[in-house]
């Protein structure tokens, strides 16, 4: 054994040992030729199956990523409208003939499907109440993973796979809330035709089994099921959850392979000798390389960065054994693949632009980018340096702590500004707007008390009316201030219910009518009967009250106010119109800005804080709606707000 310990003689020992091994292998080869030949055929078939598997997975996942993209978008945009979804879906799948449709289902009820034409009947379908979809959707929600169901037969004809992806809204602190699911219908035949996958070619026959990702224990759905009884070669086609089992056998079955000829055996012995000689030469070189390898491994092992060589097309050429935990996939799965195969187009293009810039200028390029690894968000900073005309060196390190510190600082700064704005607004109201209505209240009441016996009945009536108006102004201001304070502190409750819009608006008009009659203003309620909305009763009352009171305030004597509604598929738009003084273009921009509230006297010098419109905006948005203004100075204004519609 000393010869193996002596580095000088190790190449000779390795070469001799290799020659002995080759001779034994050749002897075994002649004895087990039948098995070897069959193994060769199986090996080639396995490579073919692996290629087919990768083609199927690539073609399938390229569509599944659409649902993951939609899920990621909705997780940060939970109030996505159907129109926004249709535009997003149109950009993703408009030209993809393999995809039959894409849908989103909030709370597992289909609320939007693209294309809508031909799929109208699916809108409103409760997936959890559907006998064929319930179990799959529940499994998707429980595992929080994408699930590929089918193939299933479509009502409109054809067979397809359905990929379900759950959607969870990020709530902060690592928490999430279930939003619903998004699904995409992938036509089976078009998917397989795209990669030229058939049940038979000139060499082999193929079959697939594992409906709903049940693998080898599932049912067959492609090719001849008998193939699985013919000692096939199999590979698993990996799905987000579960797998399919792809099997193949030679076109003519397994044949009896003859023994190796004597000529080939002799050639094998000669080859064994030559290879042993080459091994001796290579071993000498390898021993020298190993010494340098140990030094490099020690160096790389102490590094926290990831070091990658990429070519100009973004293909992974080499990956240094440094910090594999920061790689998006294990290095073995990355080598040979391009950035576009690993990342989304947007991210891959971002990296490729940096590579192209580096190759063009031959100068270092620095990139900052976010990346999700194992469900956690990271920030990286990468330095791309020039290696050759065809490749660059990509060195990246984890920059997450610094980025998170910056984000926390920005968030703290934003919250501080909002707090200061809220505080300033509160002080402003207390110091000015709350004080102002009390001045006429105090002065008129003092005067009435001191001069009561000297005043006529009309004068007494005038002063009591002024006191009453001042008290009402104080009450409205205090009510708005209280609601605003509750909203700012997050203590206000939102309790949506089914509300008859006509009845609610009539209720508010009765409250406002007295003030309107004092200015001889007519209020016309044009809202139709049997229009129902989903809203918080108190919030809706306050919105209508503030908008109508605002219209009365800025409408001159003898004016007109109209209350109307416009029905859409999912919401109702309410309009409060007046023929009052209108609003200037400059003031329109600041109407709903908290720290720029504008208090303007009404046509009869009515006072206000400007807080009512801020409350309207916050209450409308709290209920999932939006508010806007159309106004022409000198001609009047129309305030529009939307509220979810209840279909009947």
C-alpha positions in Angstrom: 0.0 0.0 0.0 3.0 2.3 0.3 2.9 2.8 -3.5 -0.4 4.6 -3.1 0.9 6.8 -0.3 3.9 7.9 -2.4 2.6 10.6 -4.7 5.4 9.9 -7.2 4.2 6.4 -7.9 0.4 7.1 -7.7 -0.1 7.7 -11.5 1.5 4.3 -12.3 -0.6 2.6 -9.7 -3.7 4.2 -10.9 -2.9 3.2 -14.6 -2.3 -0.4 -13.6 -5.4 -0.5 -11.5 -7.4 1.0 -14.3 -6.0 -1.7 -16.8 -7.0 -4.5 -14.4 -10.5 -3.0 -14.0 -10.9 -2.6 -17.8 -9.9 -6.3 -18.3 -12.4 -7.4 -15.7 -15.1 -5.2 -17.3 -14.3 -6.7 -20.8 -14.5 -10.2 -19.4 -17.8 -9.4 -17.7 -19.0 -7.7 -20.9 -18.6 -10.8 -23.0 -20.5 -12.8 -20.4 -23.4 -10.3 -19.9 -23.6 -9.0 -23.4 -27.4 -9.4 -23.6 -27.9 -7.4 -20.5 -25.4 -4.7 -21.6 -27.0 -4.2 -25.0 -30.4 -3.9 -23.5 -29.1 -1.4 -21.0 -27.6 0.6 -23.8 -30.9 0.7 -25.5 -32.6 1.7 -22.2 -30.0 4.4 -21.7 -30.7 5.9 -25.1 -34.4 5.6 -24.5 -34.0 7.2 -21.1 -32.2 10.2 -22.6 -35.0 10.5 -25.2 -37.6 10.4 -22.4 -35.6 13.0 -20.4 -35.6 15.2 -23.4 -39.4 14.7 -23.8 -39.9 15.3 -20.1 -38.0 18.6 -20.2 -39.9 19.7 -23.3 -43.2 18.9 -21.6 -42.2 20.6 -18.4 -40.8 23.7 -20.1 -43.9 24.1 -22.3 -46.3 23.4 -19.4 -44.4 25.6 -16.8 -44.2 28.5 -19.3 -48.0 28.6 -19.0 -48.2 27.9 -15.3 -45.9 30.9 -14.7 -48.7 33.1 -16.1 -50.9 32.1 -13.1 -48.0 32.7 -10.7 -47.5 36.1 -12.2 -51.2 36.9 -11.8 -51.1 35.6 -8.2 -48.1 37.7 -7.4 -49.7 40.8 -8.9 -53.0 40.3 -7.1 -51.2 39.6 -3.8 -50.0 43.2 -3.8 -53.0 44.6 -5.7 -56.0 42.8 -4.0 -58.5 45.3 -5.3 -57.7 44.5 -9.0 -60.7 45.4 -11.2 -61.9 43.0 -13.9 -60.8 45.5 -16.6 -57.3 45.5 -15.2 -57.3 41.7 -15.2 -58.5 41.5 -18.7 -55.8 43.9 -19.9 -53.1 41.9 -18.0 -54.4 38.6 -19.3 -54.6 39.9 -22.9 -50.9 40.9 -22.7 -49.9 37.5 -21.3 -51.9 35.0 -23.3 -53.5 36.8 -26.3 -51.2 35.1 -28.9 -50.8 31.8 -27.1 -53.0 29.2 -28.9 -52.2 26.6 -26.3 -54.2 28.4 -23.7 -58.0 28.2 -23.8 -58.8 30.6 -21.0 -57.5 32.3 -17.8 -59.7 33.2 -14.8 -59.5 34.7 -11.3 -61.8 33.6 -8.5 -62.0 35.8 -5.4 -63.1 33.6 -2.5 -63.1 30.7 -5.0 -66.0 32.3 -7.0 -65.1 33.0 -10.6 -65.4 36.8 -11.1 -63.4 37.3 -14.3 -62.4 35.1 -17.2 -60.4 35.8 -20.3 -61.5 35.6 -23.0 -65.0 36.3 -21.8 -66.6 35.4 -25.1 -67.8 31.8 -25.0 -67.2 31.6 -21.2 -69.9 33.9 -19.9 -71.7 31.0 -18.1 -68.6 30.4 -15.9 -68.9 33.8 -14.2 -70.1 33.4 -10.6 -69.2 29.6 -10.5 -68.3 28.6 -7.0 -65.3 26.3 -7.3 -65.8 24.9 -3.9 -69.3 23.9 -4.8 -68.3 22.2 -8.0 -68.1 18.4 -7.6 -65.1 18.0 -10.0 -63.1 21.0 -8.7 -63.8 21.2 -5.0 -61.2 18.6 -3.9 -58.5 20.0 -6.2 -59.1 23.6 -5.1 -59.2 22.7 -1.4 -55.9 20.9 -1.8 -54.4 23.9 -3.6 -55.5 26.2 -0.8 -54.2 23.9 2.0 -50.8 23.4 0.4 -50.5 26.9 -0.9 -49.0 25.4 -4.1 -50.0 25.4 -7.7 -51.9 22.3 -8.7 -52.3 20.9 -12.3 -55.6 19.0 -12.7 -56.7 16.8 -15.5 -56.7 16.2 -18.3 -60.4 16.9 -18.3 -63.0 17.1 -21.1 -64.2 20.7 -21.7 -67.8 21.5 -22.2 -67.0 23.4 -25.5 -65.1 20.4 -26.7 -61.5 19.3 -26.4 -59.3 18.0 -23.6 -57.3 20.3 -21.3 -55.2 20.6 -18.2 -56.3 23.2 -15.6 -53.6 24.8 -13.4 -54.8 26.3 -10.1 -52.7 28.7 -8.2 -53.8 30.1 -4.7 -53.5 33.8 -4.1 -52.6 35.2 -0.6 -52.4 38.9 0.2 -49.3 39.9 2.1 -50.3 41.4 5.5 -46.8 42.2 6.8 -44.8 40.5 9.5 -44.7 37.4 7.3 -48.5 36.9 7.5 -50.8 36.4 4.6 -54.6 36.3 3.9 -56.3 34.0 1.4 -57.7 36.1 -1.5 -58.8 33.4 -3.9 -57.4 31.4 -6.8 -56.3 32.0 -10.4 -56.5 29.2 -13.0 -55.5 28.7 -16.6 -56.9 26.1 -19.0 -54.2 24.5 -21.2 -55.3 22.5 -24.2 -53.7 19.1 -24.1 -53.4 18.4 -27.8 -52.0 21.9 -28.7 -49.5 21.6 -25.8 -48.2 18.3 -27.1 -48.3 19.4 -30.7 -46.2 22.4 -29.8 -43.3 20.2 -28.8 -44.1 17.5 -31.5 -44.9 15.0 -28.8 -46.8 12.0 -30.2 -47.5 8.5 -29.0 -45.1 6.9 -31.5 -42.1 7.9 -33.6 -39.7 5.9 -35.8 -37.9 4.3 -32.8 -40.2 4.2 -29.7 -43.7 4.2 -28.4 -44.8 6.5 -25.5 -47.5 6.7 -22.9 -48.3 9.1 -20.0 -50.2 8.3 -16.8 -51.0 10.2 -13.6 -54.3 12.2 -14.0 -54.3 15.0 -11.4 -50.6 14.5 -10.8 -51.0 11.0 -9.2 -48.0 9.6 -11.0 -47.5 5.9 -11.6 -50.5 5.0 -9.5 -52.8 7.2 -11.6 -54.8 6.5 -14.8 -53.3 6.6 -18.2 -54.3 9.6 -20.4 -51.9 9.5 -23.4 -50.7 6.6 -25.6 -51.2 2.9 -25.2 -51.8 2.0 -21.5 -50.4 -1.5 -22.2 -46.9 0.0 -22.5 -46.7 0.0 -18.7 -46.9 -3.8 -18.7 -44.0 -4.2 -21.1 -41.1 -3.4 -18.8 -40.8 0.2 -19.9 -38.3 2.9 -19.1 -40.0 5.6 -17.1 -39.3 9.2 -16.0 -41.4 11.5 -13.9 -42.7 14.7 -15.4 -42.6 17.0 -12.4 -45.6 19.2 -11.7 -45.9 21.9 -9.0 -47.8 19.3 -7.0 -47.4 15.7 -7.9 -46.1 14.3 -11.2 -47.0 12.4 -14.4 -45.1 9.2 -15.3 -43.8 9.1 -18.9 -43.0 5.6 -20.2 -41.4 4.4 -23.4 -40.5 1.1 -25.1 -38.8 0.3 -28.4 -41.2 0.4 -31.4 -40.8 -3.4 -31.9 -40.4 -4.3 -28.3 -37.4 -5.7 -26.5 -35.4 -8.0 -28.8 -32.7 -10.7 -28.0 -29.3 -9.1 -28.5 -26.5 -11.3 -29.7 -23.1 -11.7 -28.1 -20.2 -9.4 -28.9 -17.9 -10.4 -31.8 -14.3 -11.4 -31.3 -13.0 -8.4 -33.3 -14.8 -6.0 -31.0 -13.4 -7.8 -28.0 -9.9 -7.4 -29.3 -10.4 -3.8 -30.0 -11.7 -3.4 -26.4 -8.5 -4.9 -25.0 -6.4 -2.5 -27.1 -8.5 0.4 -26.1 -8.2 -0.6 -22.4 -4.4 -0.5 -22.7 -4.4 2.9 -24.5 -6.9 4.3 -22.0 -4.7 3.1 -19.1 -1.7 4.8 -20.7 -3.7 8.0 -21.0 -4.9 7.7 -17.4 -1.3 7.5 -16.4 -0.5 10.7 -18.2 -3.7 12.4 -17.0 -3.1 11.3 -13.4 0.2 13.1 -13.3 -1.5 16.3 -14.5 -4.4 15.9 -12.1 -2.1 15.5 -9.1 -0.6 18.9 -9.9 -4.1 20.4 -10.4 -5.4 19.1 -7.1 -2.8 21.0 -5.1 -4.2 24.2 -6.7 -7.8 23.0 -6.2 -7.4 22.8 -2.4 -6.2 26.3 -2.3 -9.1 27.5 -4.4 -11.7 25.6 -2.3 -10.3 27.1 0.9 -10.6 30.5 -0.7 -14.1 30.1 -2.1 -15.3 28.4 1.1 -14.6 31.6 3.0 -16.5 33.8 0.6 -20.2 35.0 1.1 -20.6 36.2 -2.5 -21.9 34.2 -5.4 -19.5 34.1 -8.4 -20.8 33.1 -11.9 -19.4 33.2 -15.4 -22.0 34.1 -18.0 -21.8 34.4 -21.7 -23.2 37.2 -23.8 -26.5 35.4 -24.2 -26.9 35.0 -20.5 -26.0 31.3 -20.3 -24.5 29.9 -17.1 -21.0 28.8 -18.0 -19.4 28.3 -14.6 -20.5 28.7 -11.0 -17.9 29.0 -8.2 -18.5 26.8 -5.1 -19.0 29.7 -2.7 -22.4 30.4 -1.2 -25.0 28.1 -2.9 -27.7 29.2 -0.5 -28.0 32.5 -2.4 -28.5 30.8 -5.7 -32.1 30.7 -7.0 -31.5 27.0 -7.9 -28.7 24.5 -7.2 -25.7 25.1 -9.4 -26.2 21.8 -11.2 -29.6 22.9 -12.4 -28.4 26.3 -13.5 -25.3 25.3 -15.6 -26.1 25.3 -19.3 -29.3 27.2 -18.9 -29.9 30.8 -19.9 -31.3 33.7 -17.7 -34.5 33.6 -19.7 -35.0 30.0 -18.7 -34.6 30.8 -15.0 -36.1 34.3 -14.5 -39.0 36.2 -15.9 -38.5 38.1 -19.1 -38.3 41.5 -17.3 -35.7 40.3 -14.8 -33.7 38.4 -17.4 -33.6 41.4 -19.7 -32.4 43.6 -16.8 -29.4 41.3 -16.3 -28.7 41.0 -20.1 -28.7 44.7 -20.4 -26.0 44.9 -17.7 -24.0 42.1 -19.5 -24.2 43.9 -22.9 -23.2 47.2 -21.3 -20.2 45.6 -19.7 -19.1 43.8 -22.9 -19.5 47.0 -24.8 -17.7 49.4 -22.5 -15.3 46.8 -20.9 -16.1 48.5 -17.6 -17.6 47.2 -14.4 -21.4 47.5 -14.2 -23.3 47.5 -10.8 -26.8 46.2 -10.5 -29.3 46.3 -7.6 -32.2 43.9 -7.7 -34.7 42.0 -5.5 -35.0 38.2 -5.5 -37.3 35.7 -3.7 -35.4 32.7 -2.4 -37.3 29.9 -0.6 -40.2 32.2 0.1 -38.1 35.0 1.5 -37.3 38.4 -0.2 -33.7 39.4 -0.6 -31.9 42.4 -2.1 -28.7 41.8 -4.0 -26.0 44.0 -5.4 -24.0 42.6 -8.3 -20.8 43.7 -10.0 -20.4 42.6 -13.6 -16.8 42.7 -14.9 -15.4 42.0 -18.4 -13.7 38.6 -19.0 -13.6 38.2 -22.8 -15.5 39.2 -25.9 -18.0 36.4 -25.1 -18.2 36.3 -21.3 -18.4 38.3 -18.1 -17.8 37.6 -14.4 -20.9 38.1 -12.2 -20.2 38.7 -8.5 -23.2 39.3 -6.2 -23.6 39.7 -2.5 -26.6 39.8 -0.1 -27.5 43.5 0.4 -30.8 42.8 2.2 -30.0 44.2 5.7 -29.0 47.6 4.2 -32.0 47.7 1.9 -34.4 46.8 4.7 -32.9 49.5 6.9 -33.3 52.0 4.1 -37.0 50.9 3.6 -37.7 51.2 7.3 -36.2 54.7 7.3 -38.3 55.8 4.4 -41.5 54.3 5.9 -40.7 55.9 9.3 -40.2 59.3 7.5 -43.5 58.8 5.6 -45.4 58.0 8.8 -43.9 60.9 10.6 -44.9 63.3 7.8 -48.5 61.9 7.9 -48.6 62.2 11.7 -47.4 65.8 11.5 -50.0 66.6 8.8 -52.7 65.0 10.9 -51.6 66.8 14.0 -51.4 70.2 12.2 -54.9 69.6 10.7 -56.3 68.8 14.1 -54.7 71.9 15.7 -55.9 74.0 12.8 -59.5 72.8 13.3 -59.4 73.3 17.0 -57.7 76.7 16.8 -59.8 78.1 14.0 -62.7 76.1 12.5 -64.0 74.9 15.8 -63.7 78.3 17.4 -65.3 80.3 14.5 -68.9 78.9 14.8 -68.9 79.7 18.6 -68.4 83.4 18.0 -71.8 84.1 16.5 -73.4 81.6 18.9 -72.0 83.5 21.9 -72.5 87.0 20.6 -76.1 86.4 19.4 -77.1 84.6 22.6 -75.6 87.4 24.8 -77.3 90.1 22.8 -80.6 88.2 22.9 -80.3 87.8 26.7 -79.4 91.4 27.3 -81.8 93.1 24.8 -84.7 90.5 24.8 -87.3 92.9 26.1 -86.4 95.6 23.5 -86.5 93.2 20.5 -89.4 92.6 18.2 -90.8 89.2 17.5 -89.1 89.1 14.0 -85.8 90.2 15.5 -86.0 87.5 18.2 -86.9 84.9 15.5 -83.9 86.1 13.4 -81.4 85.8 16.3 -82.7 82.4 17.4 -82.4 81.2 13.8 -78.8 82.4 13.7 -78.1 80.7 17.0 -79.7 77.5 15.7 -77.6 77.7 12.5 -74.4 78.3 14.4 -75.2 75.3 16.7 -75.8 73.1 13.7 -72.5 74.1 12.2 -70.7 73.3 15.4 -72.5 69.9 15.6 -71.7 69.0 12.0 -68.1 70.1 12.5 -67.8 68.1 15.7 -69.4 65.0 14.1 -67.0 65.2 11.1 -64.1 65.8 13.4 -65.0 62.8 15.5 -65.4 60.5 12.5 -62.2 61.8 11.0 -60.3 61.2 14.3 -61.7 57.6 14.5 -60.7 57.0 10.9 -57.1 58.3 11.5 -56.7 56.1 14.6 -58.1 53.0 12.9 -61.0 52.6 15.4 -63.8 52.9 13.0 -65.7 49.7 12.1 -66.7 48.8 8.6 -70.0 46.8 8.5 -71.2 46.4 4.9 -74.9 45.5 4.4 -77.5 45.4 1.6 -78.9 48.9 1.3 -81.7 50.3 -0.9 -80.0 53.4 -2.4 -83.2 55.3 -3.0 -84.4 54.8 0.6 -81.1 55.8 2.1 -80.8 59.0 -0.1 -84.4 60.0 0.8 -83.5 59.6 4.4 -80.5 62.0 4.1 -82.5 64.5 1.9 -85.1 64.8 4.7 -82.3 65.9 7.0 -80.9 68.5 4.5 -84.3 69.8 3.3 -84.7 72.3 6.1 -81.5 74.1 5.3 -82.2 73.9 1.5 -85.6 75.5 2.0 -84.1 78.5 3.8 -82.3 79.2 0.5 -85.2 78.2 -1.7 -83.1 75.3 -3.2 -84.9 72.3 -4.7 -83.3 68.8 -4.2 -84.4 66.3 -6.9 -83.8 62.6 -6.2 -83.5 60.9 -9.6 -82.3 57.5 -8.2 -84.4 54.6 -9.5 -86.2 52.1 -7.2 -84.7 48.7 -6.4 -81.1 49.7 -6.7 -79.2 47.9 -4.0 -75.6 48.4 -2.9 -73.2 46.8 -0.5 -72.1 49.5 1.9 -71.8 50.5 5.5 -75.0 52.3 6.4 -73.4 55.0 8.6 -70.6 55.7 6.2 -73.0 55.9 3.2 -75.2 58.3 5.2 -72.3 60.5 6.1 -71.0 60.6 2.4 -74.4 61.6 1.1 -75.0 64.1 3.9 -71.6 65.8 3.4 -72.0 66.0 -0.4 -75.6 67.3 -0.2 -74.7 69.8 2.5 -71.8 70.9 0.5 -74.0 71.4 -2.6 -76.5 73.4 -0.5 -73.7 75.5 0.9 -72.3 76.6 -2.6 -75.7 76.9 -4.4 -77.3 80.3 -4.5 -80.9 81.1 -3.5 -83.4 79.5 -5.9 -80.8 76.9 -7.1 -81.2 73.3 -7.9 -79.5 70.1 -6.7 -79.9 66.7 -8.5 -79.1 63.2 -7.1 -78.6 60.5 -9.7 -77.2 57.0 -10.2 -75.5 55.1 -13.0 -75.5 51.3 -12.9 -72.5 49.2 -14.1 -71.8 45.5 -14.0 -70.2 45.4 -10.6 -70.8 48.9 -9.1 -73.1 51.9 -8.9 -71.9 55.4 -9.5 -73.8 58.1 -7.5 -73.7 61.7 -8.7 -74.6 64.8 -6.7 -74.9 67.8 -9.1 -75.6 71.5 -8.4 -75.7 74.8 -10.4 -73.7 76.7 -7.8 -70.5 78.7 -7.8 -68.3 75.8 -9.1 -64.7 75.1 -8.3 -61.5 76.6 -9.9 -59.1 74.2 -11.6 -56.4 75.0 -9.1 -58.6 74.2 -6.1 -59.8 71.0 -7.7 -56.4 69.5 -7.3 -56.4 70.0 -3.6 -59.9 69.0 -2.7 -59.1 65.6 -1.2 -55.6 66.3 0.2 -55.5 66.0 4.0 -52.9 68.7 4.7 -54.4 71.1 2.1 -58.1 71.1 3.1 -59.8 74.3 1.9 -62.5 76.1 3.9 -64.6 78.4 1.8 -67.6 80.4 2.7 -70.9 79.4 1.1 -73.2 81.6 -0.9 -74.8 82.8 2.4 -71.5 83.0 4.2 -71.9 79.5 5.6 -68.8 78.2 7.5 -67.0 74.9 7.1 -63.7 73.1 7.8 -63.2 71.3 4.5 -63.0 68.1 6.5 -66.3 66.7 5.2 -64.8 66.0 1.7 -61.7 64.3 3.2 -64.1 62.0 5.2 -66.1 61.3 2.0 -63.0 60.2 0.2 -61.8 58.0 3.0 -65.2 56.4 3.6 -65.7 55.8 -0.2 -62.3 54.1 -0.5 -62.9 52.1 2.7 -65.8 50.5 0.9 -63.8 49.7 -2.3 -65.0 52.7 -4.3 -63.6 55.9 -5.8 -64.6 59.6 -5.7 -64.1 62.3 -8.3 -65.2 65.8 -9.2 -66.3 67.6 -12.4 -66.7 71.3 -12.0 -66.9 74.5 -14.1 -66.3 77.7 -12.1 -69.5 79.8 -12.2 -71.7 77.0 -13.5 -71.7 74.3 -10.8 -70.2 71.0 -9.7 -70.9 67.3 -9.8 -69.4 64.9 -7.2 -69.3 61.2 -8.3 -68.6 58.3 -6.0 -68.8 54.5 -6.6 -70.1 51.8 -4.3 -70.3 48.0 -4.9 -73.5 46.8 -6.5 -75.7 43.9 -5.3 -77.0 42.0 -8.3 -80.6 40.7 -8.2 
